[in-house]
Amino acid sequence: MPRTNPERRRDLTDAAIAMLADEGVHGLTHRSVERAAGLPPGTAANYFRSREALLVAAATRIVELHLADAREATERAVPPAADARATLDLMTDLLAASLHDAATRQRERYLAIAELQLEARRRPALAAALSGLATQASELTALMHADTGLDVDPGAVPTLVVLYGGALLTLVTGSVPVDEATTRRLAGAIVHGALAAPPPRTGG
């Protein structure tokens, strides 16, 4: 039966996340995780019987961390927006801060997510473990809008999430500089593209 020491399990999954960010999926093995965590050989196998189980555990830990951070973000006091222009400005401020934090302080985590998402195309169990990320992102974004009084069309939330994810991947992989000016420009493009665009045409 796999071991259940929660602290040791967390040490192993956190080390796995770091390994995914540094070495990618192919560099992740039980032994590499044990070395990164400073644990003796055989420890990881006692908790995760297979490499896939280790990947799934890392994904589950990432979802846990992401959800905790997202909940904290929604609880922060944000001044209400006075009008449509103020709503766009406030959304830009919030997304710019989020992008900058994710691409700097949390860069390791989001590199690991990118690695896991690619691998999940071939591993249903891993895909299931990651499936909550997109759902949580949409739900928590909508909740933040409601709690802060932002007048945002709920139908625009999926577009915001997709554009944000693309910008974040570009930032964490080093394709563009990560600084406040860059994240502000990206956030502005996301917000105005998703919220200020005209509605799609209907009919002939």
mmCIF file of the C-alpha atoms, coordinates in Angstrom:
data_MODEL
# 
_entry.id   MODEL 
# 
loop_
_atom_site.group_PDB 
_atom_site.id 
_atom_site.type_symbol 
_atom_site.label_atom_id 
_atom_site.label_alt_id 
_atom_site.label_comp_id 
_atom_site.label_asym_id 
_atom_site.label_entity_id 
_atom_site.label_seq_id 
_atom_site.pdbx_PDB_ins_code 
_atom_site.Cartn_x 
_atom_site.Cartn_y 
_atom_site.Cartn_z 
_atom_site.occupancy 
_atom_site.B_iso_or_equiv 
_atom_site.pdbx_formal_charge 
_atom_site.auth_seq_id 
_atom_site.auth_comp_id 
_atom_site.auth_asym_id 
_atom_site.auth_atom_id 
_atom_site.pdbx_PDB_model_num 
ATOM 1   C CA . MET A 1 1   ? 0.000   0.000  0.000   1.00 0.00 ? 1   MET A CA 1 
ATOM 2   C CA . PRO A 1 2   ? 1.386   3.479  -0.862  1.00 0.00 ? 2   PRO A CA 1 
ATOM 3   C CA . ARG A 1 3   ? 2.687   5.517  2.060   1.00 0.00 ? 3   ARG A CA 1 
ATOM 4   C CA . THR A 1 4   ? 0.432   8.279  3.409   1.00 0.00 ? 4   THR A CA 1 
ATOM 5   C CA . ASN A 1 5   ? 2.729   10.701 5.259   1.00 0.00 ? 5   ASN A CA 1 
ATOM 6   C CA . PRO A 1 6   ? 1.253   13.982 3.919   1.00 0.00 ? 6   PRO A CA 1 
ATOM 7   C CA . GLU A 1 7   ? 4.404   16.061 4.460   1.00 0.00 ? 7   GLU A CA 1 
ATOM 8   C CA . ARG A 1 8   ? 6.637   13.544 2.696   1.00 0.00 ? 8   ARG A CA 1 
ATOM 9   C CA . ARG A 1 9   ? 4.121   13.230 -0.135  1.00 0.00 ? 9   ARG A CA 1 
ATOM 10  C CA . ARG A 1 10  ? 4.015   17.016 -0.502  1.00 0.00 ? 10  ARG A CA 1 
ATOM 11  C CA . ASP A 1 11  ? 7.828   17.201 -0.538  1.00 0.00 ? 11  ASP A CA 1 
ATOM 12  C CA . LEU A 1 12  ? 7.886   14.676 -3.385  1.00 0.00 ? 12  LEU A CA 1 
ATOM 13  C CA . THR A 1 13  ? 5.173   16.376 -5.445  1.00 0.00 ? 13  THR A CA 1 
ATOM 14  C CA . ASP A 1 14  ? 6.740   19.813 -4.984  1.00 0.00 ? 14  ASP A CA 1 
ATOM 15  C CA . ALA A 1 15  ? 10.077  18.372 -6.097  1.00 0.00 ? 15  ALA A CA 1 
ATOM 16  C CA . ALA A 1 16  ? 8.314   16.822 -9.109  1.00 0.00 ? 16  ALA A CA 1 
ATOM 17  C CA . ILE A 1 17  ? 6.905   20.229 -10.077 1.00 0.00 ? 17  ILE A CA 1 
ATOM 18  C CA . ALA A 1 18  ? 10.401  21.727 -9.896  1.00 0.00 ? 18  ALA A CA 1 
ATOM 19  C CA . MET A 1 19  ? 11.786  18.876 -12.011 1.00 0.00 ? 19  MET A CA 1 
ATOM 20  C CA . LEU A 1 20  ? 9.059   19.351 -14.632 1.00 0.00 ? 20  LEU A CA 1 
ATOM 21  C CA . ALA A 1 21  ? 9.946   23.028 -14.910 1.00 0.00 ? 21  ALA A CA 1 
ATOM 22  C CA . ASP A 1 22  ? 13.702  22.388 -15.135 1.00 0.00 ? 22  ASP A CA 1 
ATOM 23  C CA . GLU A 1 23  ? 13.954  19.123 -17.066 1.00 0.00 ? 23  GLU A CA 1 
ATOM 24  C CA . GLY A 1 24  ? 10.539  18.579 -18.664 1.00 0.00 ? 24  GLY A CA 1 
ATOM 25  C CA . VAL A 1 25  ? 8.395   15.458 -18.551 1.00 0.00 ? 25  VAL A CA 1 
ATOM 26  C CA . HIS A 1 26  ? 11.149  13.201 -19.906 1.00 0.00 ? 26  HIS A CA 1 
ATOM 27  C CA . GLY A 1 27  ? 13.495  14.232 -17.079 1.00 0.00 ? 27  GLY A CA 1 
ATOM 28  C CA . LEU A 1 28  ? 10.987  13.262 -14.410 1.00 0.00 ? 28  LEU A CA 1 
ATOM 29  C CA . THR A 1 29  ? 11.786  9.923  -12.764 1.00 0.00 ? 29  THR A CA 1 
ATOM 30  C CA . HIS A 1 30  ? 11.362  8.544  -9.278  1.00 0.00 ? 30  HIS A CA 1 
ATOM 31  C CA . ARG A 1 31  ? 15.098  8.875  -8.662  1.00 0.00 ? 31  ARG A CA 1 
ATOM 32  C CA . SER A 1 32  ? 15.370  12.435 -9.990  1.00 0.00 ? 32  SER A CA 1 
ATOM 33  C CA . VAL A 1 33  ? 12.505  13.497 -7.722  1.00 0.00 ? 33  VAL A CA 1 
ATOM 34  C CA . GLU A 1 34  ? 14.108  11.791 -4.723  1.00 0.00 ? 34  GLU A CA 1 
ATOM 35  C CA . ARG A 1 35  ? 17.382  13.597 -5.375  1.00 0.00 ? 35  ARG A CA 1 
ATOM 36  C CA . ALA A 1 36  ? 15.606  16.942 -5.755  1.00 0.00 ? 36  ALA A CA 1 
ATOM 37  C CA . ALA A 1 37  ? 13.712  16.359 -2.501  1.00 0.00 ? 37  ALA A CA 1 
ATOM 38  C CA . GLY A 1 38  ? 16.835  15.137 -0.667  1.00 0.00 ? 38  GLY A CA 1 
ATOM 39  C CA . LEU A 1 39  ? 15.270  11.745 0.059   1.00 0.00 ? 39  LEU A CA 1 
ATOM 40  C CA . PRO A 1 40  ? 16.786  8.232  -0.114  1.00 0.00 ? 40  PRO A CA 1 
ATOM 41  C CA . PRO A 1 41  ? 16.335  5.927  -3.116  1.00 0.00 ? 41  PRO A CA 1 
ATOM 42  C CA . GLY A 1 42  ? 13.052  4.058  -3.128  1.00 0.00 ? 42  GLY A CA 1 
ATOM 43  C CA . THR A 1 43  ? 11.089  6.758  -1.293  1.00 0.00 ? 43  THR A CA 1 
ATOM 44  C CA . ALA A 1 44  ? 9.143   7.970  -4.332  1.00 0.00 ? 44  ALA A CA 1 
ATOM 45  C CA . ALA A 1 45  ? 8.144   4.461  -5.342  1.00 0.00 ? 45  ALA A CA 1 
ATOM 46  C CA . ASN A 1 46  ? 6.719   3.928  -1.868  1.00 0.00 ? 46  ASN A CA 1 
ATOM 47  C CA . TYR A 1 47  ? 4.283   6.763  -2.523  1.00 0.00 ? 47  TYR A CA 1 
ATOM 48  C CA . PHE A 1 48  ? 3.800   6.544  -6.284  1.00 0.00 ? 48  PHE A CA 1 
ATOM 49  C CA . ARG A 1 49  ? 3.973   3.067  -7.773  1.00 0.00 ? 49  ARG A CA 1 
ATOM 50  C CA . SER A 1 50  ? 4.387   4.230  -11.362 1.00 0.00 ? 50  SER A CA 1 
ATOM 51  C CA . ARG A 1 51  ? 5.740   7.209  -13.247 1.00 0.00 ? 51  ARG A CA 1 
ATOM 52  C CA . GLU A 1 52  ? 2.203   8.069  -14.336 1.00 0.00 ? 52  GLU A CA 1 
ATOM 53  C CA . ALA A 1 53  ? 1.077   8.077  -10.705 1.00 0.00 ? 53  ALA A CA 1 
ATOM 54  C CA . LEU A 1 54  ? 3.869   10.558 -9.974  1.00 0.00 ? 54  LEU A CA 1 
ATOM 55  C CA . LEU A 1 55  ? 2.753   12.778 -12.869 1.00 0.00 ? 55  LEU A CA 1 
ATOM 56  C CA . VAL A 1 56  ? -0.868  12.656 -11.718 1.00 0.00 ? 56  VAL A CA 1 
ATOM 57  C CA . ALA A 1 57  ? 0.183   13.533 -8.162  1.00 0.00 ? 57  ALA A CA 1 
ATOM 58  C CA . ALA A 1 58  ? 2.167   16.520 -9.432  1.00 0.00 ? 58  ALA A CA 1 
ATOM 59  C CA . ALA A 1 59  ? -0.852  17.677 -11.459 1.00 0.00 ? 59  ALA A CA 1 
ATOM 60  C CA . THR A 1 60  ? -3.150  17.274 -8.462  1.00 0.00 ? 60  THR A CA 1 
ATOM 61  C CA . ARG A 1 61  ? -0.765  19.331 -6.314  1.00 0.00 ? 61  ARG A CA 1 
ATOM 62  C CA . ILE A 1 62  ? -0.614  22.068 -8.954  1.00 0.00 ? 62  ILE A CA 1 
ATOM 63  C CA . VAL A 1 63  ? -4.408  22.272 -9.110  1.00 0.00 ? 63  VAL A CA 1 
ATOM 64  C CA . GLU A 1 64  ? -4.471  22.514 -5.299  1.00 0.00 ? 64  GLU A CA 1 
ATOM 65  C CA . LEU A 1 65  ? -1.928  25.357 -5.277  1.00 0.00 ? 65  LEU A CA 1 
ATOM 66  C CA . HIS A 1 66  ? -3.616  27.162 -8.172  1.00 0.00 ? 66  HIS A CA 1 
ATOM 67  C CA . LEU A 1 67  ? -7.022  26.994 -6.498  1.00 0.00 ? 67  LEU A CA 1 
ATOM 68  C CA . ALA A 1 68  ? -5.629  28.324 -3.207  1.00 0.00 ? 68  ALA A CA 1 
ATOM 69  C CA . ASP A 1 69  ? -3.995  31.285 -4.963  1.00 0.00 ? 69  ASP A CA 1 
ATOM 70  C CA . ALA A 1 70  ? -7.108  31.981 -7.037  1.00 0.00 ? 70  ALA A CA 1 
ATOM 71  C CA . ARG A 1 71  ? -9.320  31.987 -3.955  1.00 0.00 ? 71  ARG A CA 1 
ATOM 72  C CA . GLU A 1 72  ? -6.932  34.376 -2.226  1.00 0.00 ? 72  GLU A CA 1 
ATOM 73  C CA . ALA A 1 73  ? -7.029  36.686 -5.232  1.00 0.00 ? 73  ALA A CA 1 
ATOM 74  C CA . THR A 1 74  ? -10.828 36.794 -5.262  1.00 0.00 ? 74  THR A CA 1 
ATOM 75  C CA . GLU A 1 75  ? -10.871 37.753 -1.588  1.00 0.00 ? 75  GLU A CA 1 
ATOM 76  C CA . ARG A 1 76  ? -8.727  40.856 -1.996  1.00 0.00 ? 76  ARG A CA 1 
ATOM 77  C CA . ALA A 1 77  ? -10.589 44.135 -1.717  1.00 0.00 ? 77  ALA A CA 1 
ATOM 78  C CA . VAL A 1 78  ? -10.925 45.846 -5.094  1.00 0.00 ? 78  VAL A CA 1 
ATOM 79  C CA . PRO A 1 79  ? -12.577 49.263 -5.511  1.00 0.00 ? 79  PRO A CA 1 
ATOM 80  C CA . PRO A 1 80  ? -15.758 49.159 -7.605  1.00 0.00 ? 80  PRO A CA 1 
ATOM 81  C CA . ALA A 1 81  ? -15.631 50.366 -11.191 1.00 0.00 ? 81  ALA A CA 1 
ATOM 82  C CA . ALA A 1 82  ? -17.697 53.485 -11.873 1.00 0.00 ? 82  ALA A CA 1 
ATOM 83  C CA . ASP A 1 83  ? -18.419 52.942 -15.566 1.00 0.00 ? 83  ASP A CA 1 
ATOM 84  C CA . ALA A 1 84  ? -17.507 50.878 -18.630 1.00 0.00 ? 84  ALA A CA 1 
ATOM 85  C CA . ARG A 1 85  ? -14.149 52.606 -19.126 1.00 0.00 ? 85  ARG A CA 1 
ATOM 86  C CA . ALA A 1 86  ? -13.287 52.171 -15.481 1.00 0.00 ? 86  ALA A CA 1 
ATOM 87  C CA . THR A 1 87  ? -14.227 48.487 -15.745 1.00 0.00 ? 87  THR A CA 1 
ATOM 88  C CA . LEU A 1 88  ? -11.786 47.981 -18.623 1.00 0.00 ? 88  LEU A CA 1 
ATOM 89  C CA . ASP A 1 89  ? -9.032  49.829 -16.738 1.00 0.00 ? 89  ASP A CA 1 
ATOM 90  C CA . LEU A 1 90  ? -9.601  47.861 -13.553 1.00 0.00 ? 90  LEU A CA 1 
ATOM 91  C CA . MET A 1 91  ? -9.659  44.550 -15.419 1.00 0.00 ? 91  MET A CA 1 
ATOM 92  C CA . THR A 1 92  ? -6.399  45.511 -17.127 1.00 0.00 ? 92  THR A CA 1 
ATOM 93  C CA . ASP A 1 93  ? -4.795  46.299 -13.760 1.00 0.00 ? 93  ASP A CA 1 
ATOM 94  C CA . LEU A 1 94  ? -5.916  42.985 -12.271 1.00 0.00 ? 94  LEU A CA 1 
ATOM 95  C CA . LEU A 1 95  ? -4.788  40.882 -15.234 1.00 0.00 ? 95  LEU A CA 1 
ATOM 96  C CA . ALA A 1 96  ? -1.455  42.703 -15.547 1.00 0.00 ? 96  ALA A CA 1 
ATOM 97  C CA . ALA A 1 97  ? -0.656  42.030 -11.884 1.00 0.00 ? 97  ALA A CA 1 
ATOM 98  C CA . SER A 1 98  ? -1.726  38.400 -12.245 1.00 0.00 ? 98  SER A CA 1 
ATOM 99  C CA . LEU A 1 99  ? 0.367   37.852 -15.379 1.00 0.00 ? 99  LEU A CA 1 
ATOM 100 C CA . HIS A 1 100 ? 3.447   39.433 -13.832 1.00 0.00 ? 100 HIS A CA 1 
ATOM 101 C CA . ASP A 1 101 ? 3.155   37.356 -10.652 1.00 0.00 ? 101 ASP A CA 1 
ATOM 102 C CA . ALA A 1 102 ? 2.541   34.116 -12.560 1.00 0.00 ? 102 ALA A CA 1 
ATOM 103 C CA . ALA A 1 103 ? 5.461   34.697 -14.935 1.00 0.00 ? 103 ALA A CA 1 
ATOM 104 C CA . THR A 1 104 ? 7.921   35.646 -12.174 1.00 0.00 ? 104 THR A CA 1 
ATOM 105 C CA . ARG A 1 105 ? 7.142   34.371 -8.676  1.00 0.00 ? 105 ARG A CA 1 
ATOM 106 C CA . GLN A 1 106 ? 5.125   31.392 -9.947  1.00 0.00 ? 106 GLN A CA 1 
ATOM 107 C CA . ARG A 1 107 ? 7.029   30.751 -13.185 1.00 0.00 ? 107 ARG A CA 1 
ATOM 108 C CA . GLU A 1 108 ? 8.127   27.254 -12.144 1.00 0.00 ? 108 GLU A CA 1 
ATOM 109 C CA . ARG A 1 109 ? 4.547   26.174 -11.536 1.00 0.00 ? 109 ARG A CA 1 
ATOM 110 C CA . TYR A 1 110 ? 3.273   27.368 -14.896 1.00 0.00 ? 110 TYR A CA 1 
ATOM 111 C CA . LEU A 1 111 ? 6.149   25.810 -16.799 1.00 0.00 ? 111 LEU A CA 1 
ATOM 112 C CA . ALA A 1 112 ? 5.233   22.547 -15.084 1.00 0.00 ? 112 ALA A CA 1 
ATOM 113 C CA . ILE A 1 113 ? 1.587   23.017 -16.099 1.00 0.00 ? 113 ILE A CA 1 
ATOM 114 C CA . ALA A 1 114 ? 2.611   23.475 -19.731 1.00 0.00 ? 114 ALA A CA 1 
ATOM 115 C CA . GLU A 1 115 ? 4.656   20.262 -19.631 1.00 0.00 ? 115 GLU A CA 1 
ATOM 116 C CA . LEU A 1 116 ? 1.812   18.343 -18.019 1.00 0.00 ? 116 LEU A CA 1 
ATOM 117 C CA . GLN A 1 117 ? -0.807  19.646 -20.436 1.00 0.00 ? 117 GLN A CA 1 
ATOM 118 C CA . LEU A 1 118 ? 1.192   18.394 -23.413 1.00 0.00 ? 118 LEU A CA 1 
ATOM 119 C CA . GLU A 1 119 ? 1.739   15.000 -21.787 1.00 0.00 ? 119 GLU A CA 1 
ATOM 120 C CA . ALA A 1 120 ? -1.957  14.797 -20.845 1.00 0.00 ? 120 ALA A CA 1 
ATOM 121 C CA . ARG A 1 121 ? -2.846  14.421 -24.533 1.00 0.00 ? 121 ARG A CA 1 
ATOM 122 C CA . ARG A 1 122 ? -1.484  10.866 -24.257 1.00 0.00 ? 122 ARG A CA 1 
ATOM 123 C CA . ARG A 1 123 ? -2.478  10.051 -20.676 1.00 0.00 ? 123 ARG A CA 1 
ATOM 124 C CA . PRO A 1 124 ? -6.206  10.114 -19.788 1.00 0.00 ? 124 PRO A CA 1 
ATOM 125 C CA . ALA A 1 125 ? -5.530  9.899  -16.051 1.00 0.00 ? 125 ALA A CA 1 
ATOM 126 C CA . LEU A 1 126 ? -3.322  12.972 -16.234 1.00 0.00 ? 126 LEU A CA 1 
ATOM 127 C CA . ALA A 1 127 ? -5.884  14.813 -18.349 1.00 0.00 ? 127 ALA A CA 1 
ATOM 128 C CA . ALA A 1 128 ? -8.514  14.077 -15.708 1.00 0.00 ? 128 ALA A CA 1 
ATOM 129 C CA . ALA A 1 129 ? -6.271  15.433 -12.953 1.00 0.00 ? 129 ALA A CA 1 
ATOM 130 C CA . LEU A 1 130 ? -5.731  18.674 -14.895 1.00 0.00 ? 130 LEU A CA 1 
ATOM 131 C CA . SER A 1 131 ? -9.329  19.077 -16.034 1.00 0.00 ? 131 SER A CA 1 
ATOM 132 C CA . GLY A 1 132 ? -10.220 21.201 -13.036 1.00 0.00 ? 132 GLY A CA 1 
ATOM 133 C CA . LEU A 1 133 ? -7.821  23.985 -13.996 1.00 0.00 ? 133 LEU A CA 1 
ATOM 134 C CA . ALA A 1 134 ? -9.872  25.372 -16.882 1.00 0.00 ? 134 ALA A CA 1 
ATOM 135 C CA . THR A 1 135 ? -13.171 24.967 -15.034 1.00 0.00 ? 135 THR A CA 1 
ATOM 136 C CA . GLN A 1 136 ? -11.796 26.650 -11.928 1.00 0.00 ? 136 GLN A CA 1 
ATOM 137 C CA . ALA A 1 137 ? -10.296 29.474 -13.958 1.00 0.00 ? 137 ALA A CA 1 
ATOM 138 C CA . SER A 1 138 ? -13.646 30.293 -15.556 1.00 0.00 ? 138 SER A CA 1 
ATOM 139 C CA . GLU A 1 139 ? -15.641 29.921 -12.336 1.00 0.00 ? 139 GLU A CA 1 
ATOM 140 C CA . LEU A 1 140 ? -13.256 31.973 -10.211 1.00 0.00 ? 140 LEU A CA 1 
ATOM 141 C CA . THR A 1 141 ? -12.949 34.679 -12.865 1.00 0.00 ? 141 THR A CA 1 
ATOM 142 C CA . ALA A 1 142 ? -16.716 35.010 -12.997 1.00 0.00 ? 142 ALA A CA 1 
ATOM 143 C CA . LEU A 1 143 ? -16.858 35.044 -9.180  1.00 0.00 ? 143 LEU A CA 1 
ATOM 144 C CA . MET A 1 144 ? -14.235 37.779 -9.006  1.00 0.00 ? 144 MET A CA 1 
ATOM 145 C CA . HIS A 1 145 ? -16.240 39.882 -11.450 1.00 0.00 ? 145 HIS A CA 1 
ATOM 146 C CA . ALA A 1 146 ? -19.375 39.469 -9.350  1.00 0.00 ? 146 ALA A CA 1 
ATOM 147 C CA . ASP A 1 147 ? -17.655 40.127 -6.021  1.00 0.00 ? 147 ASP A CA 1 
ATOM 148 C CA . THR A 1 148 ? -15.891 43.270 -7.245  1.00 0.00 ? 148 THR A CA 1 
ATOM 149 C CA . GLY A 1 149 ? -18.903 44.634 -9.080  1.00 0.00 ? 149 GLY A CA 1 
ATOM 150 C CA . LEU A 1 150 ? -17.263 44.456 -12.499 1.00 0.00 ? 150 LEU A CA 1 
ATOM 151 C CA . ASP A 1 151 ? -19.842 44.684 -15.256 1.00 0.00 ? 151 ASP A CA 1 
ATOM 152 C CA . VAL A 1 152 ? -18.481 41.889 -17.455 1.00 0.00 ? 152 VAL A CA 1 
ATOM 153 C CA . ASP A 1 153 ? -20.483 39.772 -19.876 1.00 0.00 ? 153 ASP A CA 1 
ATOM 154 C CA . PRO A 1 154 ? -20.229 36.163 -18.594 1.00 0.00 ? 154 PRO A CA 1 
ATOM 155 C CA . GLY A 1 155 ? -19.998 35.028 -22.213 1.00 0.00 ? 155 GLY A CA 1 
ATOM 156 C CA . ALA A 1 156 ? -16.654 36.830 -22.476 1.00 0.00 ? 156 ALA A CA 1 
ATOM 157 C CA . VAL A 1 157 ? -15.065 34.872 -19.627 1.00 0.00 ? 157 VAL A CA 1 
ATOM 158 C CA . PRO A 1 158 ? -13.961 31.848 -21.724 1.00 0.00 ? 158 PRO A CA 1 
ATOM 159 C CA . THR A 1 159 ? -12.296 34.216 -24.194 1.00 0.00 ? 159 THR A CA 1 
ATOM 160 C CA . LEU A 1 160 ? -10.515 35.998 -21.351 1.00 0.00 ? 160 LEU A CA 1 
ATOM 161 C CA . VAL A 1 161 ? -9.276  32.662 -19.997 1.00 0.00 ? 161 VAL A CA 1 
ATOM 162 C CA . VAL A 1 162 ? -7.973  31.497 -23.392 1.00 0.00 ? 162 VAL A CA 1 
ATOM 163 C CA . LEU A 1 163 ? -6.204  34.786 -24.155 1.00 0.00 ? 163 LEU A CA 1 
ATOM 164 C CA . TYR A 1 164 ? -4.723  34.916 -20.669 1.00 0.00 ? 164 TYR A CA 1 
ATOM 165 C CA . GLY A 1 165 ? -3.421  31.359 -21.007 1.00 0.00 ? 165 GLY A CA 1 
ATOM 166 C CA . GLY A 1 166 ? -1.737  32.148 -24.309 1.00 0.00 ? 166 GLY A CA 1 
ATOM 167 C CA . ALA A 1 167 ? -0.105  35.281 -22.936 1.00 0.00 ? 167 ALA A CA 1 
ATOM 168 C CA . LEU A 1 168 ? 1.078   33.447 -19.844 1.00 0.00 ? 168 LEU A CA 1 
ATOM 169 C CA . LEU A 1 169 ? 2.645   30.627 -21.870 1.00 0.00 ? 169 LEU A CA 1 
ATOM 170 C CA . THR A 1 170 ? 4.511   33.195 -23.956 1.00 0.00 ? 170 THR A CA 1 
ATOM 171 C CA . LEU A 1 171 ? 5.798   34.944 -20.834 1.00 0.00 ? 171 LEU A CA 1 
ATOM 172 C CA . VAL A 1 172 ? 6.901   31.874 -18.876 1.00 0.00 ? 172 VAL A CA 1 
ATOM 173 C CA . THR A 1 173 ? 8.738   30.360 -21.834 1.00 0.00 ? 173 THR A CA 1 
ATOM 174 C CA . GLY A 1 174 ? 10.805  33.509 -22.249 1.00 0.00 ? 174 GLY A CA 1 
ATOM 175 C CA . SER A 1 175 ? 9.520   34.507 -25.682 1.00 0.00 ? 175 SER A CA 1 
ATOM 176 C CA . VAL A 1 176 ? 9.107   38.118 -24.561 1.00 0.00 ? 176 VAL A CA 1 
ATOM 177 C CA . PRO A 1 177 ? 10.564  40.143 -21.666 1.00 0.00 ? 177 PRO A CA 1 
ATOM 178 C CA . VAL A 1 178 ? 8.745   39.849 -18.359 1.00 0.00 ? 178 VAL A CA 1 
ATOM 179 C CA . ASP A 1 179 ? 8.375   43.339 -16.964 1.00 0.00 ? 179 ASP A CA 1 
ATOM 180 C CA . GLU A 1 180 ? 5.505   45.520 -15.821 1.00 0.00 ? 180 GLU A CA 1 
ATOM 181 C CA . ALA A 1 181 ? 5.265   47.423 -19.103 1.00 0.00 ? 181 ALA A CA 1 
ATOM 182 C CA . THR A 1 182 ? 5.005   44.227 -21.139 1.00 0.00 ? 182 THR A CA 1 
ATOM 183 C CA . THR A 1 183 ? 2.458   42.582 -18.870 1.00 0.00 ? 183 THR A CA 1 
ATOM 184 C CA . ARG A 1 184 ? 0.405   45.785 -18.869 1.00 0.00 ? 184 ARG A CA 1 
ATOM 185 C CA . ARG A 1 185 ? 0.343   45.895 -22.684 1.00 0.00 ? 185 ARG A CA 1 
ATOM 186 C CA . LEU A 1 186 ? -0.631  42.234 -22.885 1.00 0.00 ? 186 LEU A CA 1 
ATOM 187 C CA . ALA A 1 187 ? -3.337  42.647 -20.262 1.00 0.00 ? 187 ALA A CA 1 
ATOM 188 C CA . GLY A 1 188 ? -4.732  45.647 -22.124 1.00 0.00 ? 188 GLY A CA 1 
ATOM 189 C CA . ALA A 1 189 ? -4.866  43.685 -25.366 1.00 0.00 ? 189 ALA A CA 1 
ATOM 190 C CA . ILE A 1 190 ? -6.619  40.779 -23.635 1.00 0.00 ? 190 ILE A CA 1 
ATOM 191 C CA . VAL A 1 191 ? -9.211  42.952 -21.935 1.00 0.00 ? 191 VAL A CA 1 
ATOM 192 C CA . HIS A 1 192 ? -10.007 45.115 -24.943 1.00 0.00 ? 192 HIS A CA 1 
ATOM 193 C CA . GLY A 1 193 ? -10.003 42.106 -27.271 1.00 0.00 ? 193 GLY A CA 1 
ATOM 194 C CA . ALA A 1 194 ? -12.394 40.091 -25.111 1.00 0.00 ? 194 ALA A CA 1 
ATOM 195 C CA . LEU A 1 195 ? -14.583 42.794 -23.577 1.00 0.00 ? 195 LEU A CA 1 
ATOM 196 C CA . ALA A 1 196 ? -14.550 45.765 -25.928 1.00 0.00 ? 196 ALA A CA 1 
ATOM 197 C CA . ALA A 1 197 ? -14.885 43.876 -29.208 1.00 0.00 ? 197 ALA A CA 1 
ATOM 198 C CA . PRO A 1 198 ? -18.188 44.285 -31.086 1.00 0.00 ? 198 PRO A CA 1 
ATOM 199 C CA . PRO A 1 199 ? -20.619 41.340 -30.849 1.00 0.00 ? 199 PRO A CA 1 
ATOM 200 C CA . PRO A 1 200 ? -20.390 38.751 -33.639 1.00 0.00 ? 200 PRO A CA 1 
ATOM 201 C CA . ARG A 1 201 ? -22.641 39.248 -36.651 1.00 0.00 ? 201 ARG A CA 1 
ATOM 202 C CA . THR A 1 202 ? -25.738 37.157 -36.969 1.00 0.00 ? 202 THR A CA 1 
ATOM 203 C CA . GLY A 1 203 ? -27.846 36.373 -39.988 1.00 0.00 ? 203 GLY A CA 1 
ATOM 204 C CA . GLY A 1 204 ? -26.932 36.921 -43.628 1.00 0.00 ? 204 GLY A CA 1 
# 
